[in-house]
Amino acid sequence: MSAIKRELERVAELLLKGDYDTITEELQKLEELGMTLGHLAQVIDTAKAIAPLCECGNDYFEGIKQ
């Protein structure tokens, strides 16, 4: 397993379980390494893959608006 893949999985886990400060700190580290928005999309996709019960892709706008 490559170091990049392990790092993506680690950050994905933090996106799911971390608090605001932890997430911000980790994303700043990735930005320093040259992360782009494309990489962020990959991290989010990884997070969804390792948390199959997450309904992150659902659109709750209508339910919130009511």
Backbone torsions as a table, in degrees:
resi	resn	phi	psi	omega
1	MET	NA	134.4	-177.5
2	SER	-77.1	156.8	178.8
3	ALA	-63.2	-35.6	-180.0
4	ILE	-64.7	-43.8	179.5
5	LYS	-63.7	-42.1	178.7
6	ARG	-62.9	-40.1	179.7
7	GLU	-66.3	-41.6	177.2
8	LEU	-60.4	-42.6	179.0
9	GLU	-65.9	-38.2	179.2
10	ARG	-65.2	-46.5	-179.6
11	VAL	-67.8	-37.6	177.5
12	ALA	-59.5	-43.0	178.1
13	GLU	-61.5	-41.1	178.5
14	LEU	-66.4	-35.4	177.2
15	LEU	-62.1	-35.0	-178.8
16	LEU	-78.8	-36.1	-170.2
17	LYS	-116.6	-13.1	-174.7
18	GLY	-80.0	162.5	174.4
19	ASP	-88.9	176.3	-175.4
20	TYR	-54.6	-48.1	-177.0
21	ASP	-63.4	-42.1	179.3
22	THR	-64.1	-45.5	179.9
23	ILE	-61.8	-46.1	179.7
24	THR	-60.0	-45.2	179.8
25	GLU	-61.4	-44.7	-179.3
26	GLU	-66.5	-40.4	179.1
27	LEU	-68.0	-33.2	176.0
28	GLN	-65.7	-39.5	177.1
29	LYS	-61.7	-44.9	179.8
30	LEU	-64.5	-37.2	178.1
31	GLU	-62.8	-39.6	177.3
32	GLU	-63.1	-28.5	178.2
33	LEU	-84.1	-0.5	178.0
34	GLY	97.6	20.5	179.5
35	MET	-62.7	139.8	175.9
36	THR	-113.5	177.0	176.8
37	LEU	-62.0	-30.6	176.2
38	GLY	-62.0	-39.1	177.2
39	HIS	-67.4	-38.2	179.1
40	LEU	-61.7	-40.6	176.8
41	ALA	-60.5	-38.3	178.9
42	GLN	-66.6	-39.8	178.0
43	VAL	-63.2	-44.2	-179.8
44	ILE	-65.5	-40.8	177.4
45	ASP	-62.1	-40.0	177.1
46	THR	-64.0	-41.5	179.2
47	ALA	-60.3	-42.4	179.0
48	LYS	-66.0	-36.3	-178.9
49	ALA	-68.5	-34.4	-178.2
50	ILE	-89.4	-3.8	177.2
51	ALA	-130.6	70.6	-173.6
52	PRO	-61.7	-19.4	179.6
53	LEU	-86.8	-7.9	178.1
54	CYS	-67.4	136.9	178.1
55	GLU	-106.1	41.5	-174.8
56	CYS	-59.7	-30.8	-176.8
57	GLY	-82.5	-9.0	-178.8
58	ASN	-68.3	147.0	178.5
59	ASP	-100.4	109.5	-177.0
60	TYR	-97.9	8.0	-173.4
61	PHE	-56.1	-48.4	-178.2
62	GLU	-61.5	-40.5	179.7
63	GLY	-67.2	-34.6	179.2
64	ILE	-73.8	-37.5	-176.2
65	LYS	-66.8	-28.1	-175.6
66	GLN	-73.4	NA	NA
